[in-house]
Amino acid sequence: MQSSRPLNIEYPPRLKLAHIPTPLQFLPRASQRWGHGKRIWIKRDDLTGSTLSGNKVRKLEFFAAYAREQGYDTLITCGGVQSNHARATAGVCAQLGLRCELVLRGSSLPDEGNVLLDHLFGATIQLVAAKDYQANLDAILDETANRHASQGHKALVIPTGGSNGLGIWGYIAGAEELLGDVLNAGLGQSVIVCATGSGGTQAGLTLGMALHPKGPPVVGVAVCDDAEWFNQKVEQDIAEARRLWPELPTCHPTPLTLDDYIGAGYGLAGPDVYGLIRDLAALEGIVLDPVYTGKAFHGLVSELALLAGHCSVSDGGNSEIRQMFAHAEDVIFVHTGGIFGVFPHREGLRLALDRL
């Protein structure tokens, strides 16, 4: 196997929680249907575990190691009601014997999907109305940590999605692994595509690939907010990592984000996304989720279709990204997991099946 690390990068402490390396898999039927002459590959980070599946486990390897080193006995984190990150955090806490409290945005707790697993893992759930969550999240997290402290516990607050200067190490390491996959598969000029919802996965991949001379560009497909917000968040997370680890080699990657495929909003999917999830599952036996990966894969195949339709790659705000797609031979989609998010969307998926 070829080495993918020409630079000597010392990683922060890390606990082995994820089942890695994950496979890089060629999608022959998806390539034939949607590739328009380009090969589509998928990095199977949905296989990082079973109940701990997905991209969040890579980040939690670094948070858990930090918590253990610093003597924390409780992890607190936040997200939407069906947050994959919250579920993964609850699972890690159960695995390591830590206490866990989840601050979840919503009006009710459906006993299905990630929420059911949160309960099974023994997490305490604090449900916060969306308006209050949006306006006061930092204060709510501080109050929650202080409450645990008053009870004699030391609580580490992990931000949304595990996305900060520490969490992005999960995908700095993931970029090294993926670049090794690319080199060993003998891929040509490539573009990497991932869903971006809190920015940390995109930030880690963007910095990780930029640290290597042969690193392909990384495009995040936004599932909420806009490209400007995500580009700033990626730069913020990278800057924080550099402040904490000044020995990181100097490079200045440009974040690349598409925000044309958000649809009706975060957690909301339309017939195009549901239909794509149905079609990919039938073609390749791979299941995407409607919140993250389904939207991002829809963005990928839509961009390839635009190019095949001879649209001008110099038009619009996405011209730089479209130039990259135009020149790529291989497109690599990072499957960040989210399988349990399928079940709360069963009605939309059933309608997609009915339309066959």
C-alpha positions in Angstrom: 0.0 0.0 0.0 1.3 3.4 -0.9 1.9 5.9 1.8 -0.3 9.0 1.7 1.5 11.1 4.3 4.6 12.9 2.9 4.4 15.3 5.9 5.2 14.4 9.5 1.9 15.3 11.3 1.6 14.5 14.9 -2.0 13.8 15.8 -3.6 14.7 19.1 -4.5 11.8 21.5 -7.1 9.5 20.0 -9.2 6.5 21.2 -9.9 3.7 18.8 -13.7 3.7 18.4 -14.3 3.6 14.6 -13.9 0.5 12.5 -11.5 1.9 10.0 -10.2 2.0 7.4 -13.5 2.0 5.6 -13.7 0.8 1.9 -13.6 3.0 -1.1 -16.1 1.4 -3.5 -16.7 1.9 -7.2 -20.3 2.3 -8.2 -20.5 0.8 -11.8 -24.3 1.1 -12.3 -24.5 4.5 -10.6 -21.7 5.7 -12.8 -23.4 4.4 -15.9 -26.7 6.1 -15.0 -25.5 9.4 -13.5 -21.7 9.8 -14.3 -21.9 11.0 -17.9 -18.5 9.6 -18.6 -17.1 10.1 -15.1 -16.6 7.3 -12.6 -18.4 7.6 -9.3 -16.9 6.2 -6.1 -18.1 6.1 -2.6 -16.1 6.2 0.7 -18.1 4.0 3.0 -17.9 5.9 6.3 -21.4 4.6 6.9 -19.5 1.5 7.9 -17.4 3.0 10.7 -19.6 0.9 13.1 -23.0 -0.4 13.7 -24.9 1.8 16.1 -21.9 4.2 16.1 -22.0 4.4 12.3 -21.1 7.5 10.3 -18.7 10.3 10.2 -19.3 11.5 13.8 -17.4 8.6 15.3 -14.1 9.7 13.7 -14.5 13.1 15.5 -15.5 11.4 18.8 -12.2 9.4 18.8 -10.5 12.7 19.6 -13.1 14.2 21.9 -13.2 11.0 24.0 -9.4 10.9 24.3 -9.4 14.5 25.4 -12.2 13.8 27.9 -10.3 10.9 29.4 -7.0 12.8 29.6 -8.7 15.8 31.3 -10.8 13.8 33.8 -14.3 14.5 32.4 -16.9 12.0 33.4 -19.8 13.5 31.4 -20.3 14.5 27.8 -22.9 17.1 26.8 -23.7 17.9 23.1 -26.6 19.2 21.0 -28.4 18.9 17.7 -31.8 18.3 16.1 -34.1 15.7 17.6 -32.8 13.1 15.1 -29.2 14.2 15.4 -26.7 11.5 14.2 -24.0 13.2 16.2 -26.1 13.1 19.4 -26.8 9.4 18.9 -23.1 8.7 18.3 -22.1 10.6 21.4 -24.6 8.7 23.5 -23.3 5.5 22.1 -19.6 6.4 22.9 -20.6 7.4 26.4 -22.2 4.0 27.0 -19.2 2.3 25.6 -16.7 4.2 27.8 -18.8 4.4 31.0 -19.4 8.2 30.7 -22.6 10.1 31.6 -24.3 11.8 28.7 -26.8 14.6 28.3 -28.2 15.6 24.9 -29.7 19.1 24.3 -32.0 18.5 21.3 -34.0 21.0 19.3 -37.7 20.2 18.8 -41.2 20.1 20.2 -41.5 16.4 20.8 -39.4 13.2 21.1 -40.6 10.6 18.6 -39.7 7.1 19.9 -37.9 6.0 16.7 -34.7 6.4 14.7 -31.8 8.1 16.6 -34.1 9.1 19.5 -34.9 5.5 20.3 -31.1 4.7 20.3 -30.4 7.7 22.5 -32.8 6.3 25.1 -31.3 2.8 24.8 -27.8 4.2 25.4 -29.1 5.7 28.6 -28.6 9.4 27.7 -30.5 12.1 29.4 -32.4 14.3 26.9 -33.2 17.9 27.4 -35.7 19.0 24.8 -35.6 22.7 23.8 -38.1 24.5 21.6 -36.6 25.6 18.3 -36.9 29.4 18.9 -35.2 29.1 22.3 -32.5 26.8 21.0 -31.7 29.2 18.2 -31.5 32.2 20.5 -29.9 30.8 23.6 -28.0 27.6 22.8 -24.6 28.7 24.2 -26.3 29.8 27.5 -28.3 26.5 27.7 -25.1 24.4 27.2 -23.3 26.5 29.9 -26.2 26.1 32.3 -26.3 22.3 31.7 -22.6 22.0 32.3 -22.9 24.1 35.5 -25.8 21.9 36.7 -23.6 18.8 36.3 -20.7 20.6 38.1 -23.0 21.4 41.1 -23.7 17.6 41.3 -20.0 16.8 41.5 -19.4 15.9 37.9 -17.0 17.3 35.3 -18.8 17.8 31.9 -17.2 18.4 28.5 -19.5 20.4 26.1 -19.0 19.2 22.5 -20.4 21.6 19.9 -22.9 20.9 17.2 -21.7 18.0 15.0 -18.4 17.9 16.9 -17.3 20.6 14.6 -14.4 22.7 16.0 -10.6 22.8 16.0 -10.4 19.4 17.8 -13.2 17.6 16.0 -11.8 18.3 12.6 -8.9 16.0 13.4 -11.3 13.2 12.7 -11.2 14.1 9.0 -7.7 15.3 8.8 -7.0 11.6 9.6 -9.8 10.6 7.3 -8.3 12.6 4.5 -5.0 10.7 4.9 -6.9 7.4 4.8 -8.9 8.5 1.7 -5.9 9.8 -0.1 -4.3 6.4 0.4 -7.4 4.8 -1.1 -7.1 7.1 -4.1 -3.5 6.4 -4.7 -3.9 2.6 -4.4 -7.0 2.6 -6.7 -5.0 4.5 -9.3 -7.7 7.1 -9.7 -7.3 10.0 -12.1 -8.0 13.6 -11.5 -10.6 13.5 -8.7 -13.1 15.6 -6.8 -14.3 14.7 -3.3 -17.9 15.5 -2.4 -19.5 15.4 1.1 -22.7 16.6 2.8 -22.0 19.6 5.1 -24.4 20.4 8.0 -22.1 21.7 10.8 -18.9 22.2 8.7 -16.5 20.0 10.6 -16.3 17.1 8.2 -15.8 19.5 5.3 -13.2 21.4 7.3 -11.2 18.3 8.2 -11.2 17.0 4.7 -10.4 20.4 3.2 -7.4 20.9 5.5 -6.3 17.3 5.4 -6.2 17.1 1.6 -4.5 20.5 1.4 -1.7 19.2 3.6 -0.8 16.7 0.8 0.6 17.6 -2.6 -1.7 15.1 -4.4 -4.8 15.9 -2.4 -8.0 16.3 -4.5 -10.3 19.3 -3.9 -13.2 18.9 -1.5 -16.7 20.2 -2.2 -19.3 20.4 0.5 -23.0 20.3 -0.4 -24.9 22.3 2.1 -28.0 20.8 3.8 -28.8 24.1 5.6 -27.5 27.7 5.7 -25.6 29.0 2.7 -22.2 28.7 1.0 -20.9 31.9 2.7 -21.7 30.6 6.1 -20.1 27.2 5.5 -17.0 28.7 3.9 -16.5 30.9 7.0 -17.2 28.0 9.3 -14.6 25.9 7.6 -12.0 28.7 7.8 -12.9 29.2 11.5 -12.5 25.6 12.4 -9.2 25.4 10.5 -7.9 28.6 12.2 -8.9 27.2 15.6 -6.9 24.0 14.9 -3.9 26.0 13.9 -4.1 28.1 17.1 -4.2 24.9 19.2 -1.6 23.0 17.1 0.7 25.7 15.7 3.0 22.9 14.4 0.5 22.1 11.7 2.2 22.7 8.3 1.2 26.0 6.7 -1.3 26.0 3.9 -4.3 28.1 3.0 -7.0 25.9 1.4 -10.1 27.6 -0.1 -13.4 26.2 1.1 -15.8 25.1 -1.6 -19.5 24.8 -0.9 -22.6 24.3 -3.1 -25.8 25.7 -1.6 -28.2 25.0 -4.4 -29.6 21.7 -3.1 -30.9 22.5 0.4 -34.5 22.3 -0.8 -37.2 23.3 1.6 -34.8 23.5 4.6 -32.9 21.4 7.1 -34.4 18.0 7.6 -36.9 18.4 4.8 -36.6 16.5 1.6 -38.6 16.5 -1.7 -39.5 13.8 -4.2 -36.2 14.3 -6.1 -34.2 13.3 -3.0 -36.5 10.5 -2.0 -36.4 9.2 -5.6 -32.6 9.3 -5.7 -32.4 7.4 -2.4 -34.7 4.7 -3.9 -32.8 4.5 -7.1 -29.3 4.2 -5.6 -30.5 1.6 -3.1 -31.9 -0.5 -5.9 -28.9 0.0 -8.2 -26.0 -0.5 -5.7 -27.5 -1.7 -2.4 -26.4 1.5 -0.7 -28.9 3.5 1.5 -28.6 7.3 1.8 -30.5 9.4 4.3 -32.9 12.3 3.4 -31.3 14.8 5.7 -27.6 14.7 4.7 -26.3 12.2 2.2 -29.4 12.0 0.0 -29.2 15.8 -0.5 -25.5 15.8 -1.1 -25.6 12.9 -3.6 -28.5 14.7 -5.3 -26.2 17.7 -5.6 -23.4 15.6 -7.1 -25.5 13.9 -9.8 -27.3 17.2 -10.6 -23.9 19.0 -11.2 -22.8 16.2 -13.5 -26.1 16.4 -15.3 -25.7 20.2 -15.8 -22.2 19.6 -17.3 -23.5 16.9 -19.6 -26.2 19.3 -20.7 -23.4 21.6 -22.0 -24.2 24.4 -19.5 -21.4 26.9 -19.3 -19.0 26.2 -16.4 -18.1 29.9 -16.3 -21.6 31.0 -15.4 -22.9 31.7 -11.8 -21.2 31.6 -8.4 -20.3 27.9 -8.8 -18.0 28.3 -11.8 -14.9 27.2 -9.9 -16.6 24.1 -8.6 -18.0 23.3 -12.0 -14.6 23.6 -13.6 -13.4 21.0 -11.1 -16.2 18.7 -12.0 -15.6 19.3 -15.7 -12.0 18.2 -15.5 -12.4 15.3 -13.1 -12.2 11.7 -14.2 -13.4 10.3 -10.8 -15.8 11.8 -8.3 -15.6 10.4 -4.8 -18.7 10.7 -2.6 -18.1 10.4 1.2 -21.0 8.5 2.7 -21.2 10.1 6.2 -23.8 7.6 7.5 -27.3 8.6 8.9 -29.0 5.3 8.3 -31.3 5.7 11.3 -32.6 9.0 9.8 -34.3 7.0 7.1 -37.1 5.8 9.4 -38.6 9.1 10.4 -39.0 9.8 6.6 -40.8 6.6 5.8 -43.8 8.4 4.3 -41.8 10.2 1.7 -39.8 7.1 0.8 -43.1 5.1 0.5 -44.4 7.7 -1.9 -41.2 7.4 -3.9 -41.7 3.6 -4.1 -45.3 4.1 -5.1 -44.2 6.3 -8.0 -42.2 3.4 -9.6 
